[in-house]
Amino acid sequence: MVRLTPLPTLALVAAVALHAVSASNIITIKGTKFFDSVTKDQFFINGPRTLAGASTDPLAKPNDCRRDFALMKELGLNTIRVYQVDAFQNHDECMKALEEAGMYLILDLASSEHSIIRTSPQYDTKMWGNVRNTIDAFKGYSNTLGFFVGNEVTNDSKTTAASAYVKALLRDTKAYIRSSVPRLIPVGYANNDDPEIRLQIQDYFNCGPNDERVDFFGINLYEWCGDSTTYQTSNYVDRTADIASYSIPVFLSEYGCNLVSPRTFPEVKSIFGPDMTNTWSGGIVYEWSQEENNYGLVQINGDNSVSLLPDFQALKTAMSSVRPTGVNMDAYNEQRPYSACPAITATWEPNANLPFTPSPEACDCMMSSLGCVASEQALSASDSLGTELNTLCGMTSCAHISTDGKTGVHGKYSFCTPTQKLAFLYNDVGQSQPSSCHFNGMAMLSAAARPSDEGCAAPQGIHARSLVTKRATHHITSDAVSLQEKSALGLAAMAALAAFI
């Protein structure tokens, strides 16, 4: 049965067409394209990835912002992509400077401290809290164009289970925006274009219920290298064919191969020309400032001045020769089916049963029921926590704190922090004999405020508020798990938690 995607109208803000003219026009997503709701012109994303000076928050430095945005305006850019920010910094001046330059922001929600690790994926309360804080910090700016919920988290066939955690974060992010943000800021995912799994990832993030589908999709593409490469030989033509029937907007979330240097950006004429504008919605060039990988358009000097690199002028020349021709929003009514979820195979393993929404309340409730918890020594000995978890998972079941993206089995406290999970295990092992609550100083007795943890995570965490109630039936209990499953879950938890910590 063919399922048709209703034509969404997601309110966001962006610049008109390719060249920035106003930062106040509302943009809507209709079908596979972005449109300016005032002029009705199609909008093509055009800008750099920026992380000026390797700062953890390039949008918290007003002087740097004004300096850089003026140069970006000179290039005719209309969007920037920022990889991470500090939600607790003030961003008013930078976002105002961005607006005055006629530019908009696509922001990655992960950070170096709070992200899904592809080899040992976890989705816990700290990460979810950071994502909510980041959304709250930027939801009030009219030029916040969209959020990326993940970037190349799954990057090969060995890390596909991690995509289940990204999709859980996507589900919760969209629900949070819907419940707490005045406008529906769209959420997307950026893929690394691995040839073995690129189509599975593309379909995975565009299948299932609406809350589990991205609103736009990005592809990080570096296959066009140098002037001797063409639209055909670069395989850009093949990537265009891959998304020809996709139901939502797609753009290059990174582009700009530097195997031939200095770059001349010959791909720009295709990205913003007839070869691709019917299918793609523009691209983000990698990257603004020079780092060790030698992709910079500019060099940030020690005195905070900027030197223009050869790539800057080359990109300026390339951009000056293109002006994409789109369609009028009122004349565009194409409706395409969203994707079918990819089958589980040896090279594609994420289970349809996603991790639970992290609930700090559930974890705090559980902690209040414990009579044996992690000591200050344990909390300060991060290097020893993996060993301690190894020991404890050999002494008791880790089913309640483990999570497995392949099997879709997630313990009721799988979203709690590592130290909370450690406390849960200490209590489980030591509760029968209070005198044993020591573990070489890593545990200590605590006055429990609750007689047990009954009801703390039933139904699971935030699912009690009906975000994803359908998954509550998959709640794992010790009675429902065989000894073999307990053993497997314990080993999985032991390995994953040790790596996570």
N, C-alpha and C positions, 0 to 999 in steps of 0.2 A: 504494500500500500504506500503510495507516494504521499509524503507529508509536506505540505507547503508552509513556508514561513510567512506569517503575517508581516506585511511591510511595516517595520518598526519606525517610530518617530522618536528618536532619542535626542533630547535637547542637550546641546553642548554649544560651546563657543569656539569659533576658529576664524581664520582670515578668509577673505574672498579669493576664489580662484587660486592661482599660484603665487602671485606677487601680493604682498601684504598691503592692504589699503585701510582696513579698520579692524580694531580689536573688540568691537562691541556687537557685531552682528551674530545672531544666534545661528548655529549650524545644526542641521538635523541629519540623521542617518536614515536614508530611505533605500531599502533593498541593498544593493552592493556598493552604494556610493554615499559620499558626504555632500551635503548641499548647504549653501547659504540661504537661510529662510527669508532674508530680506530681498536679496537680488535674484534668488532662485538659481544662482550659478553653481555649478559643480565645484567642489573644493578639493584641491590636491595638496597633500602634506608635503612640505619642502623645508628641510632644516637640518641642523647638525645634532649629533649626540654630543653632549657637553658634560664635563666633569672637571671644571677649570682647576688646574693645579693639583689634581687628585684630591680635592677637598671632599669631605664627607657631606658637605652641603653648599653647593655653588650658588644657591638661591638665598643665602643668608649674608652675602657680601655685596651691599648696594653699589659701592664704587666699581667693583669688578663687573657687576651686572650692567651698569650703564656703559662702561667701556666696551664690553663684548657685544651687547645688543646693538650698539650703534654700528659696529662693523658687520654684524649679521644683516642688519637692515640694508647696508651697502650692497650685500650679495643678493638682496631680494628674497630673503628667507622669511618664512611665516610661522615656523614651529621649532621648538627645541625639544629634545628628549633628554631627560635627566635620570640617571641611574639610581640615585639615592639622596635623601635629605634627612635632616634632623627635625622631626615634627615639633620639637619644643623651641626651635629658633623662630625669630620673627622674619616673615617673608614678604611683608607688605611693600617695601620699597622695590625689591627686585621684581615682584609680580606687576607692580605699577609701571616700572621701567620696561618690562616685557610688553605690557599692553600698549604703552606709548610708541613702541617700536613696531606695533602691528603684529605682534607675535604671540604664540600660544604654547602651552606646556602639555607634553605627554610625560607622565611621571611613573617610573617603576616603583612599586610598593614595597619590594623587598629591600633589605639593607645588608651590609656585610655582617652584622651581628644577628639579624633576624631574617633568615632565608631557609628555603627547603633544600637540604643537602641531597644531591641526586643519588649518592651511593648508600646513604643511610637516612632516608627521608623521615622526618618528624614534622608534625604540625601542632604546635603547642600554644598555650595561653599567652606566652610572651610574644610570639610572632603575631598572633591574632591581635593582641593589644597594640602592637606597633603599627600594624596595618590600619586599624581603626583610628589611631592617633594621626597617622599620615593623611588619611582621608579627611578627617576633621580639620586638619591644618590647611588643606587646599580646596575644600569644597566651596568656600565662600568667594573664590576668585573666578570671575566670569571667563577668564582666559585659561582656566584649567580644562584642556581639551579631553583628556582621558587618562586612564591608569593602565599600566601593564601589571598583570597579576603574576607574571613569571617571565623569565628570559633564559632560554636554553637550559631549563632544568633537566629535562631528559635530552641527552645529546648523543645517545647511541642505543643500540638494541639491548644493552646490559642494564640500562637505567630507566627502563620504561615504566616500572612500577611507581616511580616518583611522580609521574603525571597524575596519578590518582590524588595525591596530596595537593597538587596545584589546582586540580579541578574542585576539590573540597574548599580550598581558599577562594576560588572563583565564585562558587556557590554562595559562600558566606559574604563575600565582598559585595556582590550584586544585591543580596538581601539587605545588607547594612545600608548601602546607598539608597535603596528604595525606601527604607524606613526612616532615614535620618538626614537625607540630603534633599534640598528643595527641588533640584533638577536631576534627571537621570544621567549622571556622568557615565559614559560608556567604559567598559573594561575589556581589555584584550590580552593576548599572549604573543610573545615573540619566539619564533622557532629558529633553530640553527641550521636547518636544511640538510640534515644527515640523509644521504641517498637511500639508506636501508629502511628508514622509518618516517621519512618526511610526509608521506601521504597519510599514514596512520595518525600522526600527530595532528595534521590538518583536519582530518575527519573527527578525531576524538574531541577536539575543542569546539566543534560545531555540531555535536550530536547530543541527543538526550533532551531533558526538560529545558525550558528557556533559562532557568536560573543556573544551569550547568553549561550553558553555551556562551562563548565570548561574543562581544558585540562587534569586534573587529579583530583582524589577525595580522600579525607582522612576520615577515621572513627576513632573517639576516643573511644576505646573499653577497658572496665575494667571488663570483665566477667570471666576472668580466675584468680581465687584466690587460691593460695596455691598448694602444691604438690598433694593433694588428688583430685584435679580437673583434668579433661582430656580434650582432644580436643573435645570429644563428649559432656561431661557434662557441659563444660564451654559455650556451644553454639557457639564456634568458628566455628564449622562445619556448623551451620545454617547460620552464617554471610557469610561464604565462598559460600554457596549455593545462597545467596541473590545476589552476584555479579558475579555469574558464567557466565552470558551472557552480562556483562557490556562492553561497547565499548572503554573505556579508562583505563589507569593505576589506580589502587587503592592500597593504603597502609594504615597501621595503623598510623594515625597522632598523636595518643597518645596510650600508653598501659602500663600496669604494676600495677595491683591491689595490694593494700597494706593492705587488711583486715587481711592477715596472714603475720606477720612480725617477723624477717627480711625476705625479699623476696628472692626467689631462682630462679625466672624467668623460670619456666618449659615451659611456652608458647613459648620461643625462639626456641625450637626444632621443633615446628610446623610452626611458622612464617617463619623460614628460612630452613624448611625441606620439604619433599614430601607432607605433608598435605596441604600446602598453597602456595608453590612457583609457582605452575602452574597458580594460580589465583591472588595472591597478589604480590606486589612489595616491601615488607619489612615493616619496622616500626620504629617509633620514641618512645623511652622509656621515660616515665615521672618519674622523671625529673633530671636535673644535680645537682643543689645545694639544700641543705636542707632548706625548708621553714616551715611555721607553719603546713602545711598539712602532713608533715612527709613522703615525697616521694623521698628525696634526695639520690643521689649516693655519694656525698661528702658534707662536712661541711666547709663553708667559715668562718674562724675564724676572731676575731677582729683585729689581726695583718696582715690580708690578706693572711695568710697561709691557706693551705687546709688539712683537715683530711679526710682520706678515711673511708667511712662508710661500714658496712657489706654488703650492697646492691652492692657496687662497686665490691668487690671480687666475689660476687655471679654472677653478670652479666658477669664479665670477664670469669668465669668458664663456664657459659652457652654459651657464644659466641665462646669460644675456641673449642667447640665440633661441631659447625655447619659450613658448607660451601655449600651454596645453588647451585643447578645445574639448570641452565637456558637453554635457547635455543639460537642458533646463529641467528643473525639478518637477514642474507641473506636467511636462511632456513625458516624464519617465515613470513607467508603471510596471517594470519587469518584476516578476515574483519567481523566486527559485526555491526549490526544496532544500532544507537543511540536510546535513550528512547523516548517513547511517553509521552507528558506532562500529569501529573496526573490530573484527573477530579476535579473540584471544589466541595467540600463537606463541611459538618459541621465541619470537622476536618482538612480541607485543603483549605485555603481561598485566597491565593495570586492571584490577577488578572493578566491576560496576558498583560494588558496595563501597562507597567513599568513607574516608575517616570522618569522625564526628566533629561537629562545631566545638572548638575549645570553650570550656566554661570555667572561668576562674571561680565562680560560686561553687561548682561541684568539687573542685580541688580544695578550696578552703573548707568546705563542709567535711570532706574526707579527712583533712588534716586535723580538724577539731575533734575527731573521734579517736585519734591515735593516742595510745599511752606510752609508746616508744617511738621516738623520732630521731632524725639526724641531728647530731650535735654541731656546735660551732666549729669544732675540729673538722667535721665532714664537710661543712659548707665552705671552709677555707682551703680544703685539700682537693682541689679539682683534679689534680693529676692522679689521685687515688680512687676516684669515684668509679672509674671503669672496672678496676680490680674488685672493688667492693660489690658492685652490681654482679659481676661474674660469680663471686662467692655466694651471694644471696640467691641468685637464680638457680644455683645448684642445690639450694636448701629448701626452696618453696616454689610454688607456681608463680610465674610472671605474667599469667594470662590477662590479669586486670590492667596491667600497665603497658602491654605490648601492642604493637600495630604492624600490620602486614598488608601492603598495597597489592600484593599478588593474590592472596587468598580472600582479601576483603574482610578479614577478622580483626576487629579493633577492640581492645579492652576498654572497660568503662572509664578508666583513668589514663587512657593512652595519650590524652592531650595535656596532662599535667606536666609541670616542669621536672627536669631530671632530679632535683633535690626532693621534690614532693614524692616522686616515684620511689626514691631511695627510702624516704621515711615510711612509706606504705609497706615496703618490704621488711624493714626493720621491725615494724609493729607486727607484721604477719608472722615473722619468725619468733619474736620475743614475747608476744602477748601471753602465751601459756605459762611462761616463767619470767616474771618481772626481773628477777635477779640476773637473767641473761641479757638484759637490755644494756649492753655495753659495747660489744664488738670493737674491742681495743680502743675505746674512746670515741669511736665514730657515731655512737648512738647514746641517747640519754632518755631518762624517764620524763614523761610529760603528763600533766593533769588533763585528761580528756574531758571536753565540754559536752560530748555526746556519748551515749552508751555504745553506739555502733555507727557505721557509715551507711546504714540502710536508708534509702531514699535520697542519698546525696546525688546520685547520677542515674535516677530512674524517673522519667525517661532521660535519655542521655543529654546532659549539659543543657545547652541553649535550645535543643530540640523540644524541650518542654514548652517553649514559646512558639511552637509550630513553624519553625523555619524549615525543618526537614524531618517531619514526624514519621515519614514512611520508613526511615531507617532505624527507628527505635526498636523494631521487631528483631533486628539483627544484633541486639545487645548481647554481649557474651558474659556468661556467668560460669562459675566453677562447676556447677552441676551439669552444664551443657557441653563441657569440654572433656574429651576422653583423656586418659593418661598419656597416650601418644601425642595428642594435640597439645596438652600442657607442656610436655617435654619440648616439642618443636617450638611452641610459642616462647618458652623460657629461653631457649637458645637464640631465637630470633631477637627477642627483647634484649638479651645480654649483649649480642653483637651490635645491634642498632643503637642501644643506649650508650654503650661504651664509646662508639664512634661519635655519637652526637655530642657527648660531653667532652 
